[in-house]
Amino acid sequence: MFRQLILFIGIGFNSHLYVYAQDVTTVYEQGKKCLADNDHVGYYQYMSQAYELYPQHYAIAYHFGAASASNDKPQQALDLLTKALWMNAELDLTGNNALGRLKSTPGWSDLLSLQQKLQVVVISSDTALVLSDRTLHLESVAVHKNTFYGASIRQRALFEIKKGVPVEMINRQNSPAFFGIAIDKRRDMLWASASPIEQMVNFDSTLQSGVYGYNLSTKRLTKTYRTTKPSLLGDLVVSNNGELFMSDSKNNVILTRSNGDTLLTFFSSYEFQNLQGIALSDNSQYLFIADYVKGIYRLDLKTLTLKQLTNSTEASLVGIDGLEYYNRSLIAIQNGVIPFRVMRYFLNETMDTITSYEVIDWNHPAHHEPTNGMIDGDTLYYVANSQWGGYEEDFAQLPSEKLQDIVVLKYKLKSTQ
């Protein structure tokens, strides 16, 4: 989904973190200046500070690793560069003179081998659907009773997809752009989140964000809940008892519906920096929350206890957009890393630690910013190319020949690791 970021040196922050972002940028740029001046002691000091402020970004981890190498800290350098490569496998390991001393260490060849490994193509999925209407900007997809449903940013519409052709289910011109979809199978309902965004046709910033509920039998809108302040609603889930939860990446809070017609804050934390996908455990005890910058959190819905998942693997958990839960594992669609990837992360019995992972798709040729998906039975479906890059600077959509057909991929999940 859309990440409302302030960009600098390739690092993204929400607006409420702007001052913090300025601090990181200042330190980072001072470190780069020291490198240009061959001041390797200063290079290390500033990059150490930058890393302490923001250890989750590949550029900072990379430069702190290079600074460590130039200050005779080879193991620290290798560890940092390994971490950086898992976030961006295209980093330059040959053009930075600060890495010169590292090339004579035993770990250097392993680092180069890792970089090659992380740039290979891994394809495990099959094509579920190809849509030739390139203007769709399909953000999310759902499957229910062998019928596909799609949410389109550009058209501000929901589609029922029949025989590979999108049939407009609803297009209310007073609704914003549709982002996420959740199916409530028990109640035969489709819920969709929507927020105003400049990529939609007839952009109107005064529109309220909201969640729309449709009866799937009649295709009629039955309920609408709106936010009480400007928001950017992305992913949403439905619990076993019909509760709705959604992520608001503008305010970095989890919302739920009230007894009336508004959406209320259910949970917030100063730890959050950029909320994206969310997923519920089978018994609806835990809500798993993907923070685009920091990784994955687990929220106990009864005690409202928040815990960041421990990651005991070398894989990076940054840049997760879509998130799904399946049989004590999490499916992560990661478009904030290079290359794009779809991963399955296996959890321990208490579901607070990632113990291992499976690569589903890595550097897939159809990936042009994969976004969201859903699991129907044992099959994962997800949008492979969401068309976020299909706009001019003024948000006009690119001509069709510069876009791609919309691809939805599918993958049969194994019940065990």
Beta strands, then each sheet from edge to edge (+ up, - down):
strand 1: 6-8
strand 2: 11-13
strand 3: 122-123
strand 4: 126-131
strand 5: 138-144
strand 6: 147-152
strand 7: 157-162
strand 8: 165-170
strand 9: 177-184
strand 10: 189-195
strand 11: 210-215
strand 12: 220-226
strand 13: 233-238
strand 14: 244-248
strand 15: 253-257
strand 16: 263-268
strand 17: 275-280
strand 18: 286-291
strand 19: 295-300
strand 20: 306-308
strand 21: 310-311
strand 22: 320-325
strand 23: 329-334
strand 24: 341-347
strand 25: 353-362
strand 26: 373-376
strand 27: 379-383
strand 28: 406-412
sheet 1: 1+ 2-
sheet 2: 3+ 25- 21-
sheet 3: 3+ 25- 24+ 23- 22+
sheet 4: 4+ 28- 27+ 26-
sheet 5: 5+ 6- 7+ 8-
sheet 6: 9+ 10- 11+ 12-
sheet 7: 13+ 14- 15+ 16-
sheet 8: 17+ 18- 19+ 20-
end
